[in-house]
Amino acid sequence: MSPSNSLPIKDVAPSEPHVTEYDREHITIYLRLLDAAEDKASWEEAAQIVLGIDPAREPERARRAHETHLARARWLSAKGYRDLLREG
């Protein structure tokens, strides 16, 4: 299954202290992960549907990608959004 956009998903989300081009390109993915977490979806379901990674076939990759992308989404919603606002 492919993710909700056509851009490739990295195994690990960025961790820089500023918004990256990858973040900008994957903002929809981050928002969908936040929605899934709010709806109490399992990480397996979110990895499958949002990230397009099958947790049955690639459990470690799916979990790592889900955890790091969700953490990045939370960082963006708490702090990183300031970079986006400054950019206009």
N, C-alpha and C positions, 0 to 999 in steps of 0.2 A: 504494500500500500504506500502511496506517496503522501508526503506531508501536505498541509493545506496551502502551500505555495510551491512553486516549481524550483526554488533555490535549494541547493544542497544544505543539509543539516550537518554541522560538525559534531564530532563525538563529544567535545567539550566546548561549552559556550565561552566567550571572551571573559576575562577577569580584569581588564584594564580599569583604572579609576576614572575613565572618561568613556563617552559613547563612541562606539566604533562604527565603521561602515557595515560590518556584519550585523550589529544591533539595528541600525537603520533599515537594513534589508529584511530583517526578520521580526520587526515590531509586531506584525500580525500573529506570528507564532507565539511571541511572549504574551500577548493579550489573551490568546486562546488558552495558553497554559494557566494563566491567572484565573480565567473563567472556570477551567476544569478543576483547579484546586478549590475555588470557592464553592463549586458544586459537589465537592467531595468525591470526584472521580478518582479511581485508582491510578497509580502511576503507570501501571501497565496499559490501561485504556488510553491515557493521555499520550504515552509514548507511541502507541499504535496509530491512533487517530491524528494527533497533532504533529508529531515528529516523523511519522511514517517509518518507525523502526519496530519490527516485530519482536516483542519481548520473549516469545517462546523460542525463537531461533537465535536471538542475540541478547540474552538477558543482561549481561554485564554492560554491554554498550548501551542498551535501551535505558537501563537505570542511570548510568553515568550521564547520558545525554539529557534525560529528564531532569535529574537533580540539578545539573549545572545550568540548564536553560531556565528552569523555574527560579533558581537563585538569582540569575541575571535579570529575569523579569521583575522579581521583587526589588532588586537593587535599582533598576530603572524607574520603577514606580515610586520609590522612596527618595532617591537622590539623582539618578542619571537624567531624569526628565528635565532638570535645570539646564543641562547642556543643550537639549533639544530646543528649549525655550529661547536660549541665547542665540541660537542659530536662526531663529525665526521660522 
